[in-house]
């Protein structure tokens, strides 16, 4: 069965709302995870620390350059994820619409490529080697 990642993205404003209502949001999130487990689709979930505590390693020059804090040009920051094993993209989207989130948050739904898949072709499609089982890409 294919895996899908629900990528939590937020802005400075939505992240501030998360902090302000953390206890209630945490309780809702734990209840949501219990639903995922009960449905047999839960694989993993993690939240990330304050982006200001991280570093950025930039490979655009000859040597990597390390700078403190979040990537400066980003308007939305990756705040965490849920990893689900579901039958289809639509099922992943259905679960994504039920994630407890604050106003201004976004969730990106992306399929995790299987171990037997090659990188996407130029047209964006994923090539599965001949003779291997194909998982539902959509």
N, C-alpha and C positions, 0 to 999 in steps of 0.2 A: 504494500500500500504506500502511496507517495506521502512524503512529508512536506509540510508547508510551514514557513516561518511568518509569524505575525510580528512585524517590526514596529515597535512603538516609537513615534516621532513627535517631538514637542518643540514649542518655541519658549523663549524666556517667560512669556506671560503664562502659558499653560503649565510650565514647570513650577512657577510660583504658586499657581492654584493647587498643584499636587502637594506641595509642601504645606500650604495652608490647611488643606483638608486631608492630611496624610492618614490619620487613624481610620476615618470612614472609608477612604479609598482602599486602604490595606485590607480592611474587613471584607469589602466587596470583592476585591481581587482574590482573596483566599477562598471565598465562596465560589467564585468563577472557576478557580483551579479545581475545586472539589467536583464541580459539574463536569469538567473536562476529564478528570480521572474516572468518575462514574460512567461516563460515556465511552471510556476506553480509548480516547484519542490523545491524551496528554503524553508528551515526551519530555519536555523541559520548559523552564521559564526562568528568566533572570532579569533583574533590573540593574542599571548601571549607576555608579556614584556620580556626584556633581561633575559636569564636564570641565569645570575649572580646575579640578584635581588631576586631570589627565595631561598627556603630552601628545603632540603631533609629530610624526616622523614623515618628512617631506622628501620624496624621491625625484623631484623635478630637476635637480641639478646633477652634477657629476658625483657628488657624495651626499648621502642622506643628511638632512638638517633636522635637528630636534628642537622644538619650541614648546613652551609651557602653554597649558590651557586648551580650550576647544579651537577647532579650525575656525579662523576669524571670519570667513566669508559665508559661513553656513547660517541660514535663517532657521532651519529646523535641525534639531539634534536627535540622534539615536539614543533612546533612553532605556531600552530593554527589549525583550522579545518573549514570545510564546512559541514553542515548537510543537506542532501537532502532526499526528499521523492519521490522515483522513482519506476518504475514497476519491475526493475530487476537489478541484479549485473552488467550486461553488460551496461545498461543505466548509472549506476553510474560510471563505468569505462570510458564510452564515455565522460561524463562531466569532469572527472578527467583529461583526456588528454587535455582539453581546459583551465585548470587553468593557469592563468599567473604565471609563476615561473622562477627563475633564474637557470642557469646551476649549477648542483650539488645538486639541490633539489630533493626530492622524495615525492610521495604522496601514502600513504597506504589507500586502500579502504576496509572498514569493514562494514558489515551489523550490525545494531543495533538490538539486540534481542528484540522481542516483549514482552509486559507485561505478556502474557500468556505462555511464554516459560520457560522451566527449564534450568539450567546450562548445558553446553555440556557434553555428555557422554565421557567416556575415549577415544573413537575412534574419538572424535572431532565433532560428529554430535549433533544437537540440538534436544531435545525431546519436542514435542508439546503435551500437555495433550489431551486425547481422548475427542472428542466432541467440541473442540475449532477450530476456523478457523486457518488454516495454511497459513502463508505468504510465498511467494516465496523465498527460501533460496539462490537461485543462479540466 
